[in-house]
Every structure is written in structure tokens, then in C-alpha cells.
Amino acid sequence: MPVAWGTRPALLGSGYVLQIKNTSGAVLRIAVKMSDAGGTKSKTFGPLIDPGQTVEINYSNGWPVAPGDHTEITSDGFDPITIKL
């Protein structure tokens, strides 16, 4: 999948920010499923990402990213990316 990802500390609020960048030359529709470390909560985001654009997942859009969270990034036609933060 043509994305790069990383984390950084949140500037406001708690936790971290998950950053996902589209490294392709085309618009990419992804689904990002976030799950807490205990597997008791989850939330799915479905952003469209323009070429070169970076989207962020954090407390301000409903998910304060924390150590131990699980992330699965999927997009039609690509193998999924699974991340343990």
C-alpha cells in the first residue's frame, strides 16, 4: 500500500497522533481501524487522501492514540498494514 505512517506526541490533549501519508500519485481511499490494547473499544475512520497528503488520527477526531493500540490500515487492491503502537 502506498502509504507511510508514523507517530508523534500530541501537542494538545493526551496521547499521540498517528500520521498516515499517501505516497502515491493518485487519490487513495483507506479505512483505518483503531482498537485499544485490551480489545474492548474500536473505531474506524475512512478518509480519502490526496497524493502527498497526510491525515492524522488523534483525540480531536475521537481517538486518543495510546501505547499498545492496534491499527489496521486497509485499501482495496492492497495488502493491509497492521501496526501495534
C-alpha positions in Angstrom: 0.0 0.0 0.0 1.5 3.4 -1.0 1.4 5.0 2.5 4.0 6.0 5.1 3.0 6.2 8.7 4.4 7.5 11.9 3.5 8.8 15.3 4.3 11.9 17.3 3.3 13.2 20.8 0.0 15.1 20.8 0.6 18.9 21.1 -2.7 19.3 22.9 -4.5 16.7 25.0 -3.2 13.3 25.8 -1.6 10.5 23.9 -0.1 10.5 20.5 -1.0 11.4 16.9 -1.0 8.7 14.2 0.0 10.2 10.8 -0.7 8.5 7.5 0.7 9.9 4.3 -0.3 9.0 0.7 3.0 8.4 -1.1 1.3 7.7 -4.5 0.3 10.0 -7.3 -3.4 9.2 -7.0 -6.2 9.7 -4.5 -6.3 6.8 -2.1 -9.4 5.7 0.0 -8.3 4.0 3.1 -10.0 2.5 6.2 -8.2 2.8 9.5 -9.4 0.6 12.3 -8.1 1.7 15.7 -8.5 -0.7 18.7 -7.4 -0.2 22.3 -4.8 -2.5 23.8 -7.4 -4.6 25.7 -9.6 -5.0 22.6 -12.6 -3.5 24.3 -13.0 -0.4 22.1 -12.6 0.3 18.4 -13.3 2.9 15.9 -12.9 3.0 12.1 -12.0 6.1 10.1 -12.4 6.2 6.3 -10.5 9.2 4.9 -9.8 9.9 1.3 -6.1 11.0 1.0 -4.9 13.2 -1.9 -1.5 12.5 -3.4 1.2 13.6 -0.9 -1.4 14.5 1.7 -1.0 13.4 5.4 -4.0 12.7 7.6 -3.9 12.5 11.4 -5.8 10.4 13.9 -5.8 11.7 17.4 -8.0 12.8 20.3 -9.6 15.7 18.4 -11.2 13.3 15.9 -12.3 10.8 18.5 -9.3 8.5 19.2 -6.5 9.5 21.7 -3.8 7.2 20.4 -2.0 5.3 23.2 0.8 2.9 23.5 -0.5 -0.7 22.9 -3.2 0.4 20.5 -3.7 -1.8 17.4 -4.2 -0.2 14.0 -5.2 -1.8 10.7 -5.0 0.2 7.5 -6.8 -1.2 4.5 -7.4 -0.1 0.9 -9.0 -2.0 -2.0 -6.3 -3.7 -4.1 -3.5 -3.6 -1.4 -2.4 -5.8 1.4 -3.4 -4.5 4.8 -0.9 -2.9 7.2 -1.2 -3.9 10.8 0.5 -1.8 13.5 0.9 -2.2 17.2 1.7 1.2 18.7 
